[in-house]
Amino acid sequence: MSTVKGARALRRRLKQLPDAVSAEIVSVLEDGGQKIRAAMQARARNRTGRLIAGVKYKVLPKSLRLQVGLLGTPRGRAKLFYGFILDKGRRAQTVTVRRYKRGARAKETAHLKHGGNNNKSAHLVSVYQMRVRGRAGDHFVSGRYRELRDMINQRANKVFDRALKRIGGGND
């Protein structure tokens, strides 16, 4: 939710815009979304190509909003969990790792679903401490992209100016 003063009134007015104006704004957002997505993909790390393929954009025509980044269902985003680490970075830390027998976790959860007892220690192989190095974020998703945002804003302002002139000219 936006904390800008008057944002709610602006959203209400945007919903009342004529269909032609909102269609123009959607096309501006669509074009801008493609360009921002391309810029994010260019800045993303490319080892397997899955992270680049995971950068998507979506235009929401009812609310006239644009979403760009690692979008999708929670399950789909979970496959790209490392994208969030690469984007935001992480701090150096020591973590506790628990290794289980191969396939034991899947069998254990299936066993628990059918009313079995919770005997995790039977499948536990080892527990150890692992140092995780810190890394600075790349900010390929959360970056500013100022020039692209300015381009979208300029094009959207032109659409609004034309719409206001049409409305103002019609009332004279």
C-alpha positions in Angstrom: 0.0 0.0 0.0 1.3 3.4 -0.9 1.9 6.0 1.8 1.8 8.9 -0.6 -0.7 11.5 0.4 -3.7 11.4 -2.0 -2.8 8.0 -3.5 -6.2 6.5 -2.8 -8.0 9.4 -4.5 -5.7 9.1 -7.5 -6.3 5.4 -7.8 -10.1 6.0 -7.6 -9.8 8.6 -10.4 -7.6 6.3 -12.5 -10.4 3.7 -12.4 -12.9 6.3 -13.7 -10.7 7.2 -16.8 -12.2 6.5 -20.2 -11.3 3.1 -21.6 -9.3 4.7 -24.5 -7.0 6.5 -22.0 -6.5 3.5 -19.8 -5.8 1.4 -22.8 -3.1 3.9 -23.8 -1.6 3.8 -20.3 -1.6 0.0 -20.4 0.3 0.0 -23.7 2.9 2.5 -22.2 3.2 0.1 -19.2 3.5 -2.9 -21.5 6.3 -1.3 -23.5 8.1 -0.1 -20.3 7.7 -3.5 -18.7 9.5 -5.1 -21.6 12.4 -2.6 -21.4 12.8 -2.9 -17.6 12.7 -6.7 -17.9 15.4 -6.6 -20.5 17.5 -4.4 -18.3 17.1 -6.7 -15.3 17.9 -9.7 -17.4 21.1 -8.0 -18.7 22.2 -7.3 -15.1 21.3 -10.8 -13.8 24.0 -13.5 -13.3 24.0 -16.1 -16.0 25.2 -19.6 -15.0 22.4 -21.8 -16.2 20.0 -19.2 -17.7 17.2 -20.1 -15.3 17.5 -16.8 -13.3 17.3 -14.7 -16.5 14.3 -16.7 -17.7 12.7 -16.2 -14.2 12.6 -12.4 -14.6 9.1 -11.5 -15.8 6.8 -8.6 -16.0 3.0 -8.3 -15.6 0.7 -5.4 -16.3 -2.4 -5.1 -14.2 -4.9 -3.2 -16.4 -7.6 -2.7 -13.7 -5.3 -1.0 -11.3 -2.9 0.4 -14.0 0.1 -1.1 -12.2 3.3 -2.7 -13.5 5.1 -5.5 -11.7 8.6 -6.6 -12.8 11.0 -9.1 -11.2 11.0 -12.7 -10.1 7.2 -13.2 -10.3 5.1 -16.2 -10.3 3.6 -18.6 -7.9 5.3 -19.2 -4.6 6.3 -22.6 -5.8 7.8 -21.2 -9.0 9.7 -18.5 -7.1 11.0 -21.1 -4.6 13.0 -22.7 -7.5 14.8 -19.3 -7.9 15.3 -18.7 -4.2 19.0 -17.9 -4.9 17.9 -14.9 -7.1 16.8 -13.1 -3.9 20.1 -13.8 -2.3 22.0 -12.5 -5.4 19.8 -9.5 -5.6 19.8 -8.4 -1.9 23.0 -10.0 -0.7 23.6 -11.9 2.5 25.5 -11.4 5.7 28.4 -13.7 6.8 27.2 -16.3 9.3 27.6 -19.7 10.8 24.7 -22.1 10.2 23.9 -25.5 11.7 23.5 -28.2 9.0 21.7 -31.5 9.5 22.3 -34.2 7.0 19.9 -37.0 6.6 20.0 -40.3 4.7 19.3 -39.9 1.1 15.5 -39.9 0.5 14.8 -40.1 4.3 13.1 -36.7 4.5 10.5 -37.6 1.8 9.8 -41.0 3.4 9.6 -39.4 6.8 6.9 -36.8 5.7 4.9 -39.6 3.9 5.1 -41.7 7.0 4.0 -38.8 9.3 1.0 -38.2 7.0 -0.2 -41.7 7.7 0.0 -41.4 11.4 3.5 -42.6 12.1 5.7 -41.4 14.9 8.3 -38.7 14.5 11.7 -40.4 14.7 13.9 -38.0 12.8 17.1 -39.1 14.7 17.0 -42.5 13.0 17.6 -41.0 9.6 20.1 -38.3 10.8 23.6 -38.8 9.4 25.5 -35.8 10.8 25.2 -32.4 12.3 27.9 -29.8 11.7 28.6 -26.1 11.6 29.2 -24.4 8.3 30.5 -20.9 7.6 28.6 -19.0 4.9 30.5 -16.1 3.3 28.8 -12.8 3.0 28.2 -11.2 -0.4 27.1 -7.8 -1.5 23.8 -7.7 -3.5 23.8 -7.2 -7.3 20.5 -5.3 -7.1 19.5 -6.6 -10.5 15.8 -6.7 -9.5 15.7 -4.1 -6.7 17.8 -1.6 -8.6 16.6 1.9 -9.4 16.5 1.9 -13.2 15.9 5.6 -13.0 16.2 6.3 -16.8 13.6 3.7 -17.6 11.2 4.9 -14.9 11.6 8.4 -16.2 10.9 7.3 -19.7 7.7 5.5 -18.6 6.6 8.5 -16.5 7.2 11.0 -19.4 5.1 8.8 -21.8 2.3 8.3 -19.2 2.3 12.1 -18.5 1.9 12.8 -22.2 -1.1 10.4 -22.3 -2.6 12.2 -19.2 -2.0 15.6 -20.8 -3.8 14.6 -24.0 -6.7 13.2 -22.0 -7.0 16.3 -19.8 -6.9 18.5 -22.9 -9.7 16.5 -24.5 -11.8 16.7 -21.4 -11.0 20.4 -20.9 -11.7 21.2 -24.6 -15.0 19.3 -24.5 -16.4 21.4 -21.6 -15.8 24.8 -23.3 
